[in-house]
Amino acid sequence: MDKPLDAYIVAESLPIIEAMSVINENGKGVAFVCEELVLKGVVTDGNIRRYILKNGDLSAPVCSVSNTEPKYLDHHEYTDPKRFMCEHGIKAVPIINSRHEIIAINFLYENQVYKSTSLNVPVVIMAGGKGTRLAPYTNVLPKPLIPVGDKTIIEIIMDKFAFFGCRNFDIIINYKGGLIKAFFEDMEDCGYSVEFIDEEVFNGTGGSLSLLRGKYNETFFMNNCDIVVEEDYSEILRHHKQRGNIVTMVTALVNVQIDYGTVTVSEKGLVTALKEKPTVSELVNTGLYVIEPRFLDYVPDNTFIHITDAIEAAIAAGERVGAYPVSEAAWFDMGELTELKKMREKFEARR
């Protein structure tokens, strides 16, 4: 079972001998030295071992043996944490927010750990689509019930939110909705509050939101049923609230390599530059949103629209629509067969 973030944090004044106990108990060979979660340094079992060999005083504070210039990543950076760790020869890297507080820790061979929170924010899961790109799987199973490892994708999504204290789920269903209901009915107490909302007609990810009109008087998350974002959801929510957004879209920076050489031409038709197989970087919509209830005013009843149509309507009306960027490595997508295979491989590598 994953340990909480606190298992890897020690105070600057903690005696070295007690820091040794923390490192032994967390089993990762490392602890991060903090003051109220503000990152001050890092100490490893190797640091302490070398200190002991020099007959150091084990009652001294751990800050006396820690590295005061630890490697870290800002939570808005697009760097792949595993690649970063490999490049710097480290096995753990903390993720910090704008206040330099640790909000998560990435490990080279293990799952990411986060600060324990209890958001208690409702979550809407869009689970009504036909999943045609995942045929023939979806000829038998609805997309939310396709297994990724030893769990279905919808279970993985719900477990992720539950870690941050979100246990109330509204699941919008349509295609093979009876199978989804039966799946949850067969489950023993999952510890979640689940309510199903039946979509009679396919109205798209935007149109189906109209079924929620009047249901919420508070901020809620919306998650497509084919994606998982590994990020601190409390930070996403804090960012959304702080900016006063009506909608916040979680976005990922995706690098796409063009398999051909590109040519830049001037207005006179002259070649001005050549690039061999360049890489293009774009922010893409992951399918995770934070939404204010009044956003539903931009969703018409009984109309097929995508959520992006409603977002564009809100932008045109002068509303604040924000973006919360994450690295491409934090976004898991199973929207088509090739991506489903990649998602399974990624989750297997993190087990």
C-alpha positions in Angstrom: 0.0 0.0 0.0 1.3 3.5 -0.9 2.5 5.6 2.0 1.4 9.2 2.4 3.6 12.1 1.6 4.4 12.6 5.3 6.3 9.4 5.3 9.0 11.1 3.2 9.2 14.4 5.1 11.4 15.3 8.0 11.8 18.6 9.9 15.1 20.5 9.8 15.6 20.1 13.6 14.9 16.3 13.7 17.9 14.4 15.1 19.8 12.4 12.5 19.1 9.1 14.3 15.3 9.8 14.1 15.6 10.7 10.4 17.3 7.3 9.9 14.1 5.7 11.3 11.9 7.7 8.8 14.1 6.6 5.9 14.1 3.0 7.0 10.3 3.0 7.4 9.5 4.5 4.1 11.8 2.1 2.3 12.9 4.5 -0.4 16.3 5.5 1.1 15.4 9.2 1.0 13.7 11.9 3.0 13.0 15.5 2.1 13.9 18.2 4.7 11.1 20.7 5.1 9.8 23.5 7.2 6.0 23.4 7.0 6.3 21.5 3.7 8.6 24.2 2.3 11.5 22.3 0.7 14.8 23.0 2.4 16.9 20.0 1.4 17.1 16.2 0.9 18.9 13.5 2.9 19.6 10.0 1.8 20.7 6.8 3.6 24.0 7.3 1.8 24.5 10.8 3.4 23.9 9.4 6.8 26.1 6.4 6.3 29.0 8.5 5.3 28.4 10.8 8.3 28.5 7.8 10.6 31.8 6.6 9.1 33.2 10.0 10.1 32.0 9.4 13.7 29.4 12.1 13.4 27.1 12.9 16.3 23.7 11.2 15.6 21.9 13.6 17.9 22.7 16.5 15.6 19.9 17.9 13.5 19.4 16.3 10.1 19.9 19.6 8.3 23.6 19.3 9.2 23.9 16.3 6.8 21.3 17.2 4.2 21.9 18.5 0.6 20.5 22.0 0.7 20.3 22.2 -3.1 18.0 19.4 -3.9 16.6 18.7 -7.4 12.9 19.4 -7.8 10.3 20.2 -10.4 7.7 23.0 -10.5 4.2 21.6 -10.8 3.6 23.7 -13.9 6.7 22.3 -15.7 6.2 20.0 -18.6 9.3 17.8 -17.9 8.7 14.1 -17.7 9.7 13.3 -14.0 11.1 9.9 -14.8 13.3 11.3 -17.6 14.4 14.1 -15.2 15.4 11.5 -12.6 17.3 9.4 -15.1 19.2 12.4 -16.4 20.2 13.5 -12.9 20.9 10.0 -11.4 18.3 10.3 -8.7 15.5 8.0 -7.6 13.0 10.6 -6.2 12.1 14.1 -7.2 9.6 16.4 -5.3 7.0 18.5 -7.1 6.6 21.9 -5.6 4.0 24.6 -5.9 4.4 28.4 -6.2 5.1 28.6 -2.4 7.9 26.1 -2.8 5.9 23.6 -0.8 6.1 19.9 -1.7 2.7 18.7 -3.1 3.9 15.4 -4.5 6.9 13.2 -4.8 7.7 11.1 -7.9 9.7 7.9 -7.6 11.7 6.3 -10.4 10.3 2.8 -9.9 7.2 3.5 -7.8 3.9 5.4 -7.9 3.7 9.1 -7.2 2.6 10.1 -3.7 0.6 13.2 -2.7 -0.3 15.3 0.2 -3.4 13.9 1.9 -6.5 16.1 1.3 -10.2 15.9 1.8 -11.7 17.9 -1.0 -15.2 16.5 -0.9 -16.0 17.9 -4.3 -18.5 16.1 -6.5 -17.3 14.4 -9.7 -19.1 13.9 -12.9 -17.9 11.0 -15.2 -18.9 11.1 -18.8 -19.6 7.4 -19.5 -22.2 7.4 -22.2 -20.3 7.3 -25.4 -20.1 4.4 -27.8 -16.3 4.2 -27.9 -16.3 3.3 -31.6 -12.5 3.8 -31.8 -12.1 1.0 -29.3 -14.0 -1.6 -31.3 -14.1 -4.6 -31.2 -13.8 -4.2 -27.4 -16.7 -1.9 -27.2 -18.9 -4.2 -29.2 -19.0 -6.2 -26.1 -18.2 -3.9 -23.2 -18.9 -0.2 -22.7 -15.7 1.8 -22.6 -15.7 2.5 -18.9 -15.6 -1.2 -18.1 -12.6 -2.0 -20.3 -9.8 -3.3 -18.1 -6.5 -1.5 -17.7 -4.4 -3.9 -15.6 -6.4 -5.5 -12.9 -9.1 -2.8 -12.7 -11.5 -1.2 -15.1 -10.8 2.3 -16.3 -13.7 3.8 -14.4 -12.5 2.2 -11.2 -9.0 3.7 -11.7 -10.6 7.2 -12.3 -12.7 6.9 -9.2 -9.9 5.6 -7.0 -7.8 8.6 -8.1 -10.4 11.1 -7.0 -11.1 9.2 -3.8 -7.5 9.6 -2.8 -8.2 13.3 -2.6 -11.4 12.9 -0.7 -13.8 13.0 -3.6 -16.2 10.1 -3.1 -19.5 11.4 -4.6 -19.9 10.5 -8.3 -22.5 11.2 -10.9 -22.1 8.9 -13.8 -23.8 9.9 -17.1 -24.6 6.8 -19.0 -26.1 5.9 -22.4 -24.5 3.2 -24.5 -24.7 -0.2 -22.7 -25.6 1.8 -19.6 -27.3 -1.3 -18.1 -24.0 -3.1 -18.0 -22.4 -0.2 -16.1 -25.2 -0.2 -13.6 -24.9 -4.0 -13.2 -21.2 -3.8 -12.7 -21.6 -1.4 -9.7 -24.5 -3.4 -8.3 -22.3 -6.5 -8.3 -19.5 -4.7 -6.4 -19.5 -5.1 -2.7 -19.4 -1.8 -0.8 -16.9 0.3 -2.8 -17.0 3.2 -0.3 -18.3 5.6 -3.0 -21.6 7.3 -3.4 -22.7 6.6 -7.0 -25.7 8.0 -8.8 -26.5 7.3 -12.5 -27.9 9.8 -14.8 -29.5 8.3 -17.9 -29.0 10.1 -21.2 -31.9 9.2 -23.5 -30.4 10.6 -26.7 -26.7 11.0 -27.5 -26.1 14.8 -27.0 -22.3 14.8 -26.8 -20.0 15.7 -23.9 -21.5 19.2 -23.8 -25.2 18.4 -24.4 -25.3 15.8 -21.7 -24.2 18.3 -19.2 -27.7 19.9 -19.4 -28.9 16.9 -17.4 -27.1 18.4 -14.4 -28.8 21.7 -14.5 -30.0 22.6 -11.0 -28.2 19.7 -9.4 -25.1 21.5 -8.1 -24.7 24.7 -6.2 -20.9 24.1 -5.8 -17.8 23.6 -7.9 -17.5 20.1 -9.5 -15.0 18.1 -11.4 -15.8 16.5 -14.8 -13.7 13.6 -16.2 -14.1 11.8 -19.4 -14.3 8.0 -18.9 -11.2 7.3 -21.0 -8.5 9.4 -19.4 -6.6 9.6 -16.1 -4.6 12.6 -15.0 -1.9 11.9 -12.4 -1.7 15.3 -10.7 -2.6 16.9 -7.3 -6.3 17.5 -7.7 -6.3 19.9 -4.7 -3.8 22.1 -6.5 -5.9 22.0 -9.7 -8.9 23.1 -7.6 -6.9 25.8 -5.7 -5.7 27.2 -9.0 -9.3 27.3 -10.4 -10.6 29.1 -7.3 -7.7 31.5 -7.1 -8.1 32.6 -10.7 -11.9 32.9 -10.5 -12.5 30.8 -13.5 -15.9 29.6 -14.7 -14.1 26.5 -16.2 -10.6 25.3 -15.9 -9.3 22.9 -18.5 -6.5 20.6 -17.5 -4.1 20.6 -20.5 -1.0 18.6 -21.4 1.9 19.7 -23.5 2.2 17.1 -26.3 5.3 16.9 -28.5 4.6 15.6 -32.0 7.4 14.9 -34.4 6.6 15.5 -38.1 8.1 12.7 -40.1 9.1 14.9 -43.0 11.4 17.9 -43.5 9.5 21.2 -43.5 10.0 24.2 -45.7 9.4 27.8 -44.8 8.6 30.0 -47.8 8.6 33.8 -48.0 5.8 35.9 -49.6 7.8 36.0 -52.8 7.9 32.2 -52.9 11.5 31.9 -51.9 12.6 29.2 -49.4 13.9 30.9 -46.3 14.4 27.9 -44.0 14.5 24.1 -43.8 13.8 21.9 -40.8 14.4 18.2 -40.8 11.6 16.3 -39.0 10.8 19.1 -36.5 9.0 18.6 -33.3 5.8 20.6 -32.8 4.6 21.3 -29.2 1.0 22.0 -28.5 -1.2 22.2 -25.4 -4.0 19.7 -25.7 -7.3 19.2 -23.8 -6.9 16.1 -21.5 -10.6 15.7 -20.8 -10.5 16.8 -17.1 -12.3 20.0 -16.1 -13.2 22.0 -13.0 -16.6 23.6 -13.5 -18.7 26.2 -11.8 -22.5 25.5 -11.9 -23.3 28.6 -13.8 -21.3 27.3 -16.7 -24.3 25.1 -17.4 -26.1 28.2 -18.6 -24.1 27.9 -21.8 -25.3 24.4 -22.4 -28.6 24.3 -24.4 -31.3 21.6 -23.6 -31.8 18.7 -26.0 -29.0 19.7 -28.3 -25.9 17.8 -29.5 -22.8 19.9 -28.7 -19.3 19.2 -27.5 -18.2 20.7 -24.2 -15.7 22.7 -26.2 -18.6 24.4 -28.0 -20.0 25.5 -24.6 -16.6 26.7 -23.5 -16.2 28.8 -26.7 -19.6 30.3 -26.0 -18.5 31.2 -22.4 -15.3 32.8 -23.8 -17.3 34.8 -26.3 -19.4 36.1 -23.5 -16.3 37.3 -21.6 -16.1 34.6 -19.0 -12.8 33.5 -17.5 -11.8 30.1 -18.9 -8.4 28.9 -17.6 -5.9 26.2 -18.3 -4.0 24.1 -15.8 -1.0 22.6 -17.6 0.5 19.2 -16.7 3.3 17.2 -18.3 2.4 14.7 -21.1 3.7 11.9 -18.8 0.9 12.8 -16.3 -1.8 12.2 -18.8 -3.1 8.7 -19.6 -5.4 8.2 -22.5 -7.2 5.1 -23.8 -9.3 6.8 -26.5 -8.2 4.4 -29.3 -6.6 1.0 -29.5 -3.0 2.2 -29.8 -3.4 4.6 -26.9 -5.1 1.8 -24.8 -2.1 -0.4 -25.3 0.2 2.5 -24.3 -1.9 3.2 -21.2 -1.8 -0.4 -20.1 2.0 -0.5 -20.6 2.4 2.7 -18.5 0.3 1.4 -15.7 2.1 -2.0 -15.7 5.4 -0.2 -15.5 4.1 1.7 -12.4 2.8 -1.3 -10.5 
